Amino acid sequence: MTKVFSYTQAIQADIVDAFCVLQKGFTDQFVYYDKHHKTRFMGLGRCIALRSLHEVESVLQGEAAEEPVFFSFNRFDAENPLPPDDLTQAFPRLRLLLPEVVLIENGRGSFLQTNSLGPVYAGRVERFARQVSCAPERVRTEITYSLEADSRAGWNEAVSAGLAAIEVGRVEKVVLSRRVRLVVAHPFSSKDLLVNLIDGPSRGTVLLYRYGDVFFCGCTPELLVRKRGLEVEGMCLAGTTGAGGSKAERARLAERLLCDEKNLREHAFVVDFIREVFRRNCHGVRIALQPEILALQHVQHLYTPAFAQVMEGVSLNGLVKQLHPTPALAGTPVGEALMLIRQIEGYNRGFFGGPCGYMDAAGDGEFSVGLRTGVFDGEMGWLYAGCGIVADSEADAEYDETDMKLKTILSAFDGRNETGGSYGKK
């Protein structure tokens, strides 16, 4: 059993500004930042890596009794024998990571947490607190990039292979992805992309995992599961249309999506899957009969929230293992769809589509799905986007859908202040 000491104190600073000041001294960085709810954790450095919360005993110090926060970034298909991109290969395979410093924003306020394997040294806490207290206001950075076109013919072949598997009854749906290479003229940092995503208009949860010179980041709209005590929440997200060029067009597209048989069928696969997992592990399961629209900056999705009370002995980690991957990420049946993806795609997705999130020492936390993401080294990167293929899918339309989804991670390179919405400084 490892004993961890966590010293937490309240701060008055904006935690993103504080992170921008402190991050210069740490090559390990972790961010889980919900732009629309105060569930925000920004970690720096690595105190310890663990396989399970059962391995740790926490000792709380300081004026604020906040549990230590462990980050977890996981691959989409950890057993895929295909090699991931060269950047993803540089990341270690670790389950739970406790940073040396965590900036926290929640319903109780903003906090600075310092973690150690021995009693936390008061001078270290004071030094971090001084730096945070005088953090300047962050600025956005415009980054010029170019994309190397992937093969449209290759995409058409992949979709044809997926449709052939559907036709013979191997699967009902398979989720295929594209990988696109990005290059820049001048180096950029993980902080640059992080600030642009947080202060830009894209909706969702901003993710960042930096290890040395490489970093994975993005802004995902999809919650996998959230646990607070006995209360759990999930999200059924499948079915996509464009955002439109005006409010009227957006409304028309949304109304059409709510009536579209193909997209409703895709959505139903996910609803049925999540309902079954919740029923095995929870009671009081509540899932609406009809989907709503989740309107994002670049696309709109069919969306159905799911709520329940977890049974005694069921952990957040156990729910993540049962829920991931959903039919929205792999297809249905899930196991056969995963095998088909390995057969069709010539690469390993790495963190794209993987469960990314945090757990505290009490076992509460949440995980989102690593969508609208890419992996970078400050000079180039790989961007990922996927879509569901069902019996009546058309390769060109699905390719265009993935192009719309790529716009979210590309917004990380847009530093123009006029594109910011109400998501920046509060």
PyMOL commands that set and color helices and strands:
alter all, ss='L'
color gray80, all
select helices_A, chain A and resi 15-25+53-55+88-90+122-133+152-167+190-199+247-259+261-281+316-323+334-344+395-413+417-419
alter helices_A, ss='H'
color red, helices_A
select strands_A, chain A and resi 2-10+29-34+40-44+48-50+56-61+69-73+96-98+101-106+109-116+145-148+173-184+205-211+214-220+223-228+231-242+282-287+292-295+299-310+331-332+355-360+365-369+373-376+380-389
alter strands_A, ss='S'
color yellow, strands_A
deselect
rebuild
show_as cartoon
